[in-house]
Amino acid sequence: MYEDGIYAMEPIRFTNIDYIGQIGRDWIFTEYNLSKVITQNILYAAYHSAKTIDEIADLLGVHESLIVEEVNFLEETGFMIRKEDEKYLTTVLISDFSKEVYEERHEIFTKYAKVVCDKYIPLLLDVASAFMRSMSSQAQSPLSTNIYVPQNDPNFLLWSLISFACSHKLTLPELKENISKHCIKRIDGGENIVYTSIEKEHFSDHNEAIYKTFGEETIAINIREILPLQIWQYNTYYDSRKIDWSRALREDLVNLFRFVKGKISYDPANVNVFDVMFKKGYLASKDTKSTPNKGVYVNMIIANMTKDELINLLPPMPDEFIALNKELGDEIYKISKSQYPPHTRDLFHSLCQNDISCNEMKTRILEKSLKMGILKPLSEKQKKTVNMIMFCPKEIM
């Protein structure tokens, strides 16, 4: 933990800012709201105990007038609450583990990830094989099969299926209620829990970057009053795309959908549109001689079904994982709870109850699958769109 007064010389920084729940109508993501260093240090200053603006300013080594506006903003948006005696308390869950606790957590998550790889991933291999067989006799067009896989590559499909299944099948719905009670209503209509961790250099004995994620999101896009187009993506160490939750992202994905439908083709009026799709990797060329109207393929998995329909096609969580999940959550809570202030422990305990599908597990499942040879390394083109699935149900096709 940090001592009083050190923020001025050694400001803390957050890493892996993420949320659970619903984002608001303005699509202003928490990573943007909490991106400034001064914001992060204000939140951390009032995290372990409630503090006045004067006390926060002293910890930051600045005059209170420089942070009043920011504190008011954080209160208005629900990232801080004002308590008695004009003291403020941070509502963001901030993980700040000692090296010993972090290493213990790493060992536990790695141990359980191995069990998932041994007992659940083989079930996904069967599903992936079935999808690939259904494609083999059909033309390689995104519209010609239930699942379109770029370059007919089963490895690329499996990467996304593992991440998607771990997010949506290795969960216990009844435990989500324990988490939802902690969600905070935001002024933009969102309702969520925000969590993050403290960035530390040379903190562990292993490559910590492998376990960093930048969130999972399903983007719903309404196209002219018809059923929404949905794009699921999970951002990890293994992809090369820049994090972008802007409105422009949705426009680019709509353009890809229109290309899939044959509604737009390469011509002088669409040069910029195609340039963006190639740059982001949504479209790719088979060779250096390919042109946008020939030798180009869609470089993203397309599911001609809804998100729920794909979820239903995936193998359910094995019954034995219910006990496994409880064991994992109990172990993680026991060794970690001392690292959290008392007012956050009920929330932390609720989060531990679904740890089998948390980011720290999913990233280790991907790492373990790669080491075991279940997954193979990705090409540079594939890194741009791995763990992305566009859902195009037949109603909108």
N, C-alpha and C positions, 0 to 999 in steps of 0.2 A: 504494500500500500504506500501511498505518497504522503509525505509529511507536509505540514502547513508551510506555505511560502515557496514551495519548490516550483509551482506552476510558471512563475515568471521566468525562471532560468531553464526549466525542463518541461515544456508543455507536453501534455499527453496527446495522443492521436488515436482515433478510432479506426478499426478495420472491420470489414464484414458487417457493415450496417445493413440490417435486414428487418423484415416485419412478418408477422403472422396475422392474417385477417384480410380485410378488404381495403383497397386504396380508395381515395376520394375521387369525386367527379372531375377534379381539375388535373388529375394525373401528376400531381406534384409529389414525387417520391421522397421518402424519408432520407435517403442518401443525399439528396440535394439540400433538403432543409437543414441537415446536420453536417454539412460539408465543411463549414468554416472551423478553423482551429479554436477560435475564441468561443464558439458555440459549444464545442466538445468539452472544453475546459470548464465552462460554466456548469455544464451538466455533471461533470465528474466532481466538481467542487461541492455540489449539493446532493451527492449520491448517497454517501454513507450516513449522513445526518442532515437535517434541515438547517439552512443557513439564511441569514439576511443578505440583502444586496451588498451591504458594507462588508460583510464577512467573505462573500464570494469575491468581491473586488480585491480585498486584501490578499487572498490566495492567488489571484491572477496577477497581482502587482500593478493594477491599473486603478484609475479613479472611478468611483461608482457611476458617474455620469456616462462613461463609455460603455457600460453594460446594461443600463436600465432598459433601453429599448429592446435589446436582445432577450433579456429576462422576461419582459412583457410578452414578446412574441412566443417564447417557449411555453409560457403559461397559457396563452390564448390557444395554442395548437395542441395543448395537452401533454407536452413533453416534460413539464414541471407543474406542480400544484402548489398553491399558496396555502400555508398553514397558519396557525396562530402566531401572534407576535411578528407578523410580516416576514415569516421565514418561508423559504421555498425548498421543495424536495423533488428530486428528479424521479420521473416515472419510467425512464428507459432502463431496461435490464442490461447492465454492463458487466461483462465477465473480465475479471482481472486476477488471473490465477498465478500462484507461485510456480516456479519451475518444477518443483516436486509434484504438485497437484496436476499440472499440465501433463507431465510425463505419465503419471498414473492413469489419467483420463485417456491418453493416447493408447496405452497398452490395453485398456478395457475395450475401447471402441474397436481396435484392431482385432482383438480376440473374437468379438461378436460378429464383426464383418466377415471373418473367415467362416463362421457357421452359416451365415446367409449365403455366401458364395458356394458352400458345399451342398446346402439343402434347398435353396430356393432358385438360384440362378440356373441350375440344370432344367428346371421347369420352364424357364423363359427361353432356353435354347430350343426346346421342343416347339414353342409357339413361333419363334423366329423362323425355324425351319419350315413350319407349315405356311407361314406367310410367303417365304421365298418360293416354295413349291407352287403356290397359287399364282405366282407371277410368271413362272418359267414358260408357260404356254401362251402368254399374252404379250401384245406389243408393249414396248417400254414407253408408255405415255402415262402421265399422271392421272389421266381420266379412264384408263383401261383396266384398272385393278383396284381391289380394296385398299391395298397398301402399295404406294409407289416408293421405291428405294433408289436413289441416284446410283447409276452405274451397276445396278443389280448387286450391290455389295452387302452381303449378310453381316459383315463386321460392323459396318456403319449403322445398320438397323439395330443391331444388338446393343451398341452404345446407348442409343436413345431409349430402347425398350427397358434396359436395366435402370436407368435414371428415372424414367417415367413410372415404372412399376414400383420401385422403392418409394416413390413419393405418394402413390395412390393405392397400392395394395398392401403395403406393410404398415398399415395404420389401423387403429381401433377407433371407430367412429364414436363410441360411447365416451372415450377419453377426451375427445375434442371439446365436449361440453365443459370439462374442468378447465380447459384453456380459454374458451370463449368468455367465461365470466370475468377474465382479467382484461379483456379488450377495452380500449379507451376510444370514445367517440371523438372524432376530429371535426373541426369546423368546416372542412370541405366535404363532409358526408362519409368519410372513411371511418372504419372501426377496426382497430388493430392493436397489436402489441409490437413494440419496437425493441430490438435487442442488438447488441454490438459487443465488441471486445476491444481491449487495449492493445495497440500495436507495440511490439517489443522486438528489438534487434538481437540477433544471435541468442534467441531464447531457448531453443530446444536442440536436441542432438540429431534431429531428422529434418527433412525438407518440409517445413511448415507450409510453404506456398501451395503444396499439393492439396491441402485441405481447405483452402480459401474458396468461398463461393460468393457470388454476387446476386443470389436470389433466384427464386423460381416464380414464374408468372404465366398466367394464361391471358392473352390479349384478345378481347372480344371486339370485333369491328362490325358495325351495322352497315350493310351495303344496300341503300335504296329500299329501306323498309322490309327487307327480306331477312331470313334467319341469319344470325350473326356468324361471321367467319371467325374462327378461333385459331390462335397460334400459341402453342405451349413452348416455353424455352426454359432451360435450366443452365445457368452460367457458372462454369467452373474453371479450374486451372487448365483444363484440357482443350478449351476452345480459344480462338484467337480474336473473337469479335469484341468490339468496344461496347460497353454497357450503354444502352440507349433506350429509354422508355418514353421518348418524346412523341408528339403527334406526327412528326415526320416519319418515324418508324412505322406507324400504322399506314401512312400513305404509301410507303415503299412496299409493304406487304400486300396492300390492295393491288398495287401495280403487278406484283408477282402473280396474284390470283387472276388478274385479267389476262396476263400472258398465258397462264395455264389454260384458261378458257378460250384462248385464241382471239381475244378482244383487242389486243394491241400487238403490233409487229414493229420491227425496226424500220424507222424512216426518219428523215431529218427532224420532224416535229417531236420525236421521242428519244432523241439521242441522249439527253440528260437523264431521262428515266432509266434507260438501259445502262448507262454508265454507273449509276448508283447501284443497280441490281448486281452488276458484275463486281463492283468494288466491295459490296457487302457479302458477296459469295452466293447470293440467291440463285444466280445463273452462273454457269461455268462452261468453258469451251473444251471439247474433246482433244483438240490439238491446237498448235499455234496458227494454223491456217483457217480455223473455224471463223465464221462470221455470224453475227446475231441472228440471221435467218437460216443458218445452216451449220450443223455440227455443234449446236449449243444444247445443253440439257439443264433441267431444273435441278439445282443442287440442294434440295431439301426433301425430307420425308413428307409425303402427302398421304393423309388417311382420308379416304372417301367415306367417312363416317363421322359421327359426333365423338367428342372426347369421352363421354360416358360409355358409348358403344365399344371403344377401344379398351377402356378400363374393364368392361365386362368380359372381354375376350382373354384377358390375362389371368394367369393362375392365381387363386386366392392364397392368402397367407396361410402357411401350414398351421394346424392347431397347436403344435408344440411351441410355436413362436409367441403365443400369448404368455406362457410362463417365461420364455426367453426374454421377452420385452420387459416383463416385470423385474427379472433378475438384473438386466442391464440398467434399468432406471434406478433401482435401489442402490446398485453399486456406485453409479455416477453421483447420485444425490448424497450418499454417505460421505464420499471423499471431497465433494465440492461445496457443500452447503456453508462451510465455515468461511468461504471466500466471498460470500454475498452478505450484504447488510440485512438485518432481521426483517425489514418491511418488504423485501423482495423474495423471501424464501418460499412463501406459499405459491407464488407465481413460478419460481424455479422448480419447485416440486411437481407442479402440474405439467410443466414442459418435459420433465424427466420421464413422465409416464408414457410418452410416445417416442422415446429416444431411438427406437429401432428404425425410425424413418427420418431422423433429424439429419441435418447437413453433415455433421461430423461422422455419422455412420455412412451416408451415401457416398461421400468422397472417399472414404476408406474402402468401401465396396468396389468402387471404380478402380482404385489403386490395386486392391487385391486381385480383382479380375484381370487386370493387365499383367500383374506379376505371375499369375497362374496360367497365363496363355489363353484364358477365356476370351479376352479382348486383345486385339492387335493394335499397334500404333496407328494413328490417323495420318492421312496426307494433309498437306497444307490447305488444300481446297476443302477437305472435310472438316478441318478445325473451325472453319467459318460458320458452319451450320450444324455441327454436332449437337445433340440434345435439343433439337428444334423439330416440332411436328406441326404441320398445318392441317387443320381439320376442315375438310370440305364435304359436309354431308350431302347426300344425293339431292336433297331438297334445293340446295343452292347451286348445284352443278347443272 
